[in-house]
């Protein structure tokens, strides 16, 4: 991992894939305008509404597996969720 890692350096790239641990994911969410509520759900930082995952459920940080392009597609950390996301993306 880079010693001088910043989210600004990540955002400067046009096509980035990487793995992070949950504490880093929490910081990444913050930089994207999201947060975590007192029950552990990912929320929009402005209006405090819980974000919806690709399967139309509220999503907790502990269940978050990925955020796809556009930073608004929250994918749960399980094979079924990734398969559903890929199927939806293929239909676009």
Secondary structure, DSSP 8 states (H G I E B T S, - for coil): --TT--HHHHHTSSS------HHHHHHHHHHTTEEE-TTSBEEETTT--B-BBTTSSB-BGGGEEEE-TTS--EEESSHHHHHHHHHHHHT-
